[in-house]
Amino acid sequence: MTPRACWISSAQPVPQLAPQILSAWKDTVTSRRTMLGLLDPAAADPAGHAHAATITDLEQLAERYQTLHATANPSALLNTVAAHVRMAIAALGQEHTDKQRRRRLLRNLATVATLAGCLAYEDMGDALSGRAFYSVAADSARETNDDQAAATALGYTAQLAHSEGMTGAALDHLAAALAHAERAPAVAAWLACIQATMRADSGGHACAAQALHRAEPRPVVHQPAAQPHVLFDYGPAHWAAAIGHVHLRASHHTAARDALTAALDQLQPTARRARVLVLIDLATAELHAGNISDACRHATAAADLLHRAPYATGTAHLRVFRAVAARPIGARALRVLDEHLAHLAA
């Protein structure tokens, strides 16, 4: 099949998308036809007709990536999204890109680079690449004055720094994100949820409770006609999960169990990542409450979900649970969980 020519406009060429994607295909076991279909089902046309890709096409691809994020294999999707990021960066380097086209390219790059960061770090466990993608996203969003995109990228950067124990850096990134969120209310509750989690993990339970109040999801009364892409999944179920996590860190195990159980019941079936984290927190709450069998059941359910696709953040949380659970539960009762962990490490 002949590689399809890719253009940002009918008059001005940019670096071809096809070579970028072809280089990504070399790094994945996914077939060329499958990857092409992942990007654009029409691209699998055996006639191989040339198609001039507009900026609108790139924006639609970004939307498709976000839809695929819930169910696609993270490794395969990352190869494609990273190729898109490289192509967008190359297109921005062209001197003849006019201001309107440049703004749209920057917004597209901010969107896709943020998603690439999530895939690289949260799913694949590559913190260095994740941080680099988030940096590209934040710079692109700031360049085009897109407060929501900037707040989103910085929010993810704060989470990454927090997970690596860099509390000061995490709080700095979060403060910058919250400053942007003053002009982008759609992202404010999600950021407050991150703040609550970070404060709870650091022992600041009063601050965590205050942040939880601001994290309550609220309907957007006046929504702009062209609402920027929302690169995070947040709603009542995720708020309940945060409440449960804050209670867990404060050693309120009964309240934590109730909130986490409610979150689990509300989560959509496709919310695999959130479900894994809730199950591990629920297992931890049951463990501390002395309900050993329930703790093992929830942890094993989380491990079962982790078998379906890579999710490095969830695997790391499960290993923490395993270390905490070793003494009260004992090796024999944890044999099934150990078998799951051995499989995930393979």
N, C-alpha and C positions, 0 to 999 in steps of 0.2 A: 504494500500500500504506500503510495507516495506521501511524504510528509506534507502537511497542509501549511500554506503560507499564512503568517499571522501579522496583522497590521493594526495599529491603533486608530488610524483613520484611513479613508480611501485615498488620501493623497500623501501621507507621510509614513514611511516605514519605520518600524522599531525592531530591535533584536527579535528574531523569530522565536515564538513560543515552542514550536516543535523540537528544535535542538535541545532546549532546556529540559523539556519533558523526557526526551530520549535519554538524556544523561541520567535522569532520575530512574528511568525504567531499568537501566543497567544495574541498579543497586537494590532491586526488589525482585522477589520470585514471582510477583504478579505478572501475568502475561501482558504483552503489549496491547492486545485488544481489550482486555479487562481494564487496564489503566486508562486507556483512551475513553472507554465507556464511562469510567468513573468521572472523568472530566466533563465529557459532553457526549451523550449517546449518539448524536448525529455524526460524531467524528469517526464512528466505527463503520461508516458507509464504505463498502468495499470499492466503490468507484474512486474514492479518495479525492473528491472535488475540493478545490481550493476554497478557502473561506476567509474573508477579511474580518478579523476580530476587532470590534470596536471597544471603546472603554466600557460601554454598556455590557458587552459580552464579559469583560473581566469582572464587572460588578456582579453579574449574574453567576459567574463561576464562584465568586466569594460567598454568595448566598448558598450555593450548592454545597460548598465545603462545610459550611456551618450546619446544614441539614444532615450531611453525612457524618459529622463528628460524633453523633450519638451512637451510630451503629457500625460504621466502617472500621476496618482494621487500622489502628493508629499508625503503624509503620508504613503501610502502603499510602495512606492519606498524607502522611508527613512528607514523603518523597515528592508527591504532586504539589503540595502547598509550598514547600521550600523552593521548588522550581519556579512557581508563580512569583514568589518573593524576589528571586534573582532576576527574573524577566522584568518585573516592575521597577526595580532599582536601575537596571540598564536603561529602561525607557525614560526614566527621569533624568538621566545623564545627557539626553539629547538637547542640544542648544535650541533647536527649532520647536520645542514643545511650548505651546502658548499657555497663558496663565490659567485659563479655565480648564484646559486639558491637564495641566500640571496639578491643579487642586484636586481633580477627580482621581488622578493617579496616586497622589499622596494619601487620600482617604482610602483608596483601595489597598494600598500598601500597608497602611496602619491596621486595617481589618485583617488582612491575610497574615501579616507578620505576627499579630497577637495570637491568632489561631495556631500558627506554626510554633510559637513559644509554648502554648499549652500542650500541644502534641509532643514536642521535644522533651519538656521537663516533666509534666504531670504523668504522661503516658509512658514515655521511654526512659525517664530518669536521667536525662542529659541536661544538667543544670547550666553548664557553660553555654550550650546552644540555646537553651531556653532564655537565658538572660540576654543573649545577643539579639534574638528575635524581638524580645520585649523592648529592648533599647531602640531598635529600628522602628518599631511601631510607635513608641512614645515620641521620638524625634519627628516622624512623619506627621503624626497628629498635631503636634505643636506647630509645625511648619505651616499647616493649613488651618490653624486655629480651631480644630475640632476638639472641644472640651470633653465630650463623652468618650471619644476614642482614646484621648490622652489619659483620662481618669481610669479607663478600663485597663490599658496597658500598665499603668503604674500600680493599679490594684493587684494585678497578677504578679508584678515585680515584688511588691511588698510581701505577698504570700510566699514567693520563692525565698526571699531573704529570711523570712520568719522560720521557714521549715529548715533552714540551714543554721539556725541559732544566731543570726545576725539581727538582734532585736532593735538596736539603734537604727541601722540602715532600713529595716522594715518599717519602723515608725516614720522615718523621713520620707520614704516612698509613699506611705499611706497619707501623710499630711499633704504632700503634693497632689495626690489623687483627689483628696477631699476638697482642696482649693479649686481644682477644675470642676468638681461635682457641684459647686455652688452655682455654676452656669449650665449644669446638665443634671437635672433632678432625677432622671430615669435611672441613674447609676448610684444615687446616694444611699439607698437602702442596702444594696449589695455591699458597698464599701463599709457601711456601719456594721454589717454582719462580719466582715473580715476583721474589723477593729475589735468587735466583741470577742471573737475567737482568740485573737492575738493577746488581748488583755487577760482573758481567762487563763491561757497557757502560761502567762507570766505571773500569775497570782494576783492580778488586779481585779478582784471580783466586783468591787463597787463600780469601777469604770466599765467593766464588761456589761454589767446590768444596765448602765446608762446607754451604752452603745446598742444593746438589744432593743431598747425602746425605740431608738431611731431606725433600727433595722426592720421594723414591721412593714411588710409590703403594703403599699397603698396604690390604688388604681390611679392611672394618669387621666385626669379629667380632660385636659386640652393636649391632644397629641398632634405634633406637626405632621403635615401631609407627607413630608419626606423624612420620616424618623430614621436616624442613623442606626446602623446595624448594632444589635445588642449581642455581645460575644460572651454572655454568661447566662446560665440558667438559674433563675432566682424567683421564688414564690413562697407561698405559705409553708409548703413542705420543707423547704430549705431553711426558713426562719425557725420552724419547730426543731429542726436538726441542730441549729445553732443554740437554741435554748437548752436542748438536751446536753450539748457539749459543755456549755457554761456551767450547768448544774453538776455535770460529771467532774469538772475541774474543781468545783467547790465542795466535792464529796457529798452532794445531795443525791444519793444514788436512786432513791425512789422517784424523786421528781425527774431525774435524768431519764430513767427507764420509761416513765409515762410520756415525756416529750419525744423521745426517740422512737417509741412505738407508734406514736401518732404520725411522726414524720415518715416512717416506713410505710404506713398505710396510705399516705397521701402521694408518695412519689410515683411518677409515671413509670411504666415498665421499662422504657428506654433510658431512664436515668441511672444507668449502670454505675457510674463513678460515685454519684451521691449515695446510692444504695450501699455500696461497699463500705464507705466511711461510716454511715449510720449503723450498719450491722456491727462493725468493729467497736464503735462507741457503746452500742447496746451490749455487746459481749463483755466489755470492760465494766459497765455498770452492774451487770448480773454477777460478774466475778467478785466485785467488791461487796455485793449484797449477799454473797454466799451461795448463789444459785449456780452451782458448777455445771450441771448438765445443760442449762439454758445458755450459759456462757460459751460452752463448746459448740452447741448447736448454731448459735449466731456466727461464731468465728468460722466454722466450717462452711456455712452458707456464703459468707464473704469470699472464702477461698474458692468456692465453686464458681462464683461470678468472675473472679480473677483469671480463671482458666480460659475464659471465652476470648479475651483480648488483653494485651499488655496494659497495665495501669500501675506504674511504678510507685506513685503516691500511696495507693491502696496497699500494695505489697509491703511498703515500708511500715505503714500503720499496723498491718497484721503481724509483722515481725516484732514490733514493740509490744503488742498484746501477748505474743507467744513468750517473750522474755518475762513479762510481768506475771503471766499465768503459770510459769514453770513450778514455782514453789507450792502454791495452794492446790493446784490441780494434780500435779504429778505426771511423770513421763508416760505411764501406760494410758491414761485417759486422753493424752494429747497426741497419741500415735497417729490418728487419722489426720489431724491438723499438720503434723510434721511431714506426712507423706505429701500433702498439698504443697507445703512450702518447698520441699525438695523438688517437686515438679516445676514450680514457678522459678526456681533458681537454675534449672537445667537450660 
